[in-house]
Structures are given as structure tokens and as C-alpha cells.
């Protein structure tokens, strides 16, 4: 797959982007296991859901701030500074945890914002580096870094937590982010040199600060971007809804495993950490296989828009089955394949939607969509969970609810795919102004004479 898609002169840049994404996702999955241990052992699945909703509120301030920075800083300064900014937070979290400060909810809120901001920034950077045609060829290869990073991060998380402890794992993640910042700077320099050696936009113009409207204004003024935003929001409602159900099962199983004996809290943490480490590892394995063998083939056969349908179809079928057979194994299998498809096929296709857009959309609108609207899905899902708690929903009722949301998600995906295809065709060519004027004059003259008008001969 990769050898055919990568052309001479593209290998170094593709490798650096894939390596950068590998480090970002490995970092996130190390921290994700830490997060699950902290939040679930502190307050259970409900606290996890309500804490996630708080991220949407924080992003109301973060998105305009990011747009403000993008309007004033060039590409290299924006990407590297934001990455290092998050790395410094990890040092503070590690110190706080070492000193016995309770960091469970603050860390959960922070990680949710870090994940969406840093990943959205990476894909904006990647789509800024490549043209649309190159992106369609090379994004599936770059995405391998995501799947490998998720697999390695999840696979090492349990071992590292057991041998290093929570604080040292958080510090390790901070160091990995520093490497990501340095890699981004190298990619920026490499692409500036490549851009300066060929015809096209001047390097300074292609990497300069981005003036103009903010991310929210861009989204709400464009029907296509608004549809993509709703699509992303519903994607996360379904995804986090399933994660909520899975968390409920895991907490119940951990309580059985720990029992009422002394040291039950430590046993609960051990069970939760072990389960999620294995679960994320399997998601990573299946996601990597999908990235290696399915994504590029799907792009070639059904296009970027067609690939968007895969994950909602899996989710709809899985939750419908769970409503009929409400067993832990059914839910675990559904979430495994849903997440694997999401992190490989869906993730690559979703970010490829922005390849043909301007730099303002890539950095500002995509940041609003991938952060605020993504977390707005958390907020909506939290509302659904709260409603379900009031109505005493069980697994079957929640499964039916999320199957219904998945059906609505499929409808929105259809609208996004149609709009994407329409825009890909471009505007309908118009005849030259002089030919149009001749047609009008000839039409008027023949009309006065009573002569039939044949439009295709008039010009």
C-alpha cells in the first residue's frame, strides 16, 4: 500500500508526520489508562460522564483563544508552542500527584481538552502541508502512525504503571510531547524548503498567521461545515454512550473482584487498569489492521465520503443487538469494533474532508468542530444519561436509545456525503461573458423576426 502511494521526494515528510502522530497517540493512550484508573476508582461511571460534559464549557473559551493565536502566530510557532504548553501541564500534574493532591477530575477535564485540541491541530497541520490530491494518497499512510501509537501506548500502559507509578508515567508523557513539538518544527522547515523549490504559493504566505473570522463564525456561516459539526457531535454521543455502558459493567465486575475485604480500593484500581489496558490494546490491534488493509482501499473504491458510513453502521448494528442480547460480551465486542473503525477508517476520512478547504477552515473551523462540537457531544450524552437515570434505564433501554442516535447519525452522514460530493464536482462551468452577450443579442433579434431559437447554435 505505502510503496505505491508514496512518490519520490515524499517519503521523509510522510515518515515524520506518521512518527509525530505515533508519539501523540502513544502519549494519549498512556494517559488514557491513567485517567480511567483515577476517575473510575474515585467516582464511578456517572462522575466520568458528568466530568466529560464540563469539557465542553471550558472549550467555549479555548476555541476562540486558539483562533486568536492562529491569527497572530505563524504555523511553526502555533503548533510547537501549543504542544509545549500542554507538556508543562503534565509536569504540574505529576508533581501534584506525587505530593498527594487529588487530581482525578482536573486531570480528566484536562486530558479531554488536550486530546481534541492536539489531534485537531495535528490534522490541520497535515492538511496544510499537503494538497488535496496528495492528502488522499498519503493520509492513510500517515494514519498508520495513529493506529501504531494507540497500540503501543495501550500495550505498554499497564506495565509502565506497575513499574513506574502514576507520577512517572505522566512525566514520561510530558517528555514525549516535547519530542512531538521538535518533530513538528522539523516538518515545518522541511515543507518550507520543498515549497520554495517548486512553483506555487510563496512559502511565507503558505505558513503565515491566518487573518479573518474565528472558528465558530466560519462554522455557522457554511452549511457544509455545520453539517460536519453535527456529524462529529453525534459521533461522540454514540461513542461516549457506549463507553458509559462499558464503564458501568467494568465497575460492577471490579467490585465483584475486589470484594469487601481490606485493600479493596487497591484491588479495584488494579482490575480497572488491567481491563482497560487489555481493551485498548485490542482496539489498537484491530484499528491498525484496518488502517493497513482497509482505509486506502475504501478511499479508492467508495471515496472519502463513502468511508464515513462504516462506523455508524457498526454502531447501529451493535447497539440494536445489545438491546436484544444485553450481555457484557456483546457490548465489549461492539465497542471494540466501533472504536477500531473510528480510530482508523472514520478518523482518516473525517480529517480528509478538510483537505480542499482554505487555511482558515483547516486551523480555525476544524479546531472548533473537533474540539467544541466534539465535546458538545459529551454534553448531550451526559443529558441522555441523566434522563436515563431519572427513568431508571437498564442496559436494554440505553442500547435502544443509542441505537436511535446512531440512526440519526447515519442520516447526517448521508447529508455530509452528498454535500462533499457536490463540492468535489465544483461549480458548473459558465460560458464566457462575450459568448453569453452574443447569445442574448441573437435571441432578441430572432424573437423580433419570429425565428425559432436553437440555443446550442446561437453562440
Buried (B, 14 or more C-beta within 10 A) or exposed (E): BBEEBBEEEBEEBBBBBBBBBBBBBBBBBBBBBBBBBBBBBBBBBBBBBBBBBBBBEBBEEBBBEBBEBBBEBBBBBBBBEBBBBBBEBBBBBBBBBBEEEEBBBBBBBBBBBBBBBBBBBBBBBBBBBBEBEBBBBBBBBBBBBBBBBBBBBBBBBBEBBEEEEBBBBBBBBBEBBBBBBBBBBBBBEBBBEBBEEEEEEEBEEBBEBBEEBBBBBBBBEBEBBBBBBBBBBBBBBBBBBBBBBBBBBBBEBBBEBBEEEEEBEEBBBBBBBBBBBEBBBBBBBBBBEBBBEBBBEBBEEBBBBBBBBBBBBBBBBBBBBBBEEBEBEBBBBBBBBBBBBBBBBBBBBBBBBBBBBEBBBBBBBBBBBBBBBBBBBBBBBBEBBBEBEEEEBEBEBBBBBBBBBBBBBBEBBBBBBEBBEEEEEEEEEEEEEEEEEBBEEBEEEBEEEEEEEEEEEBE
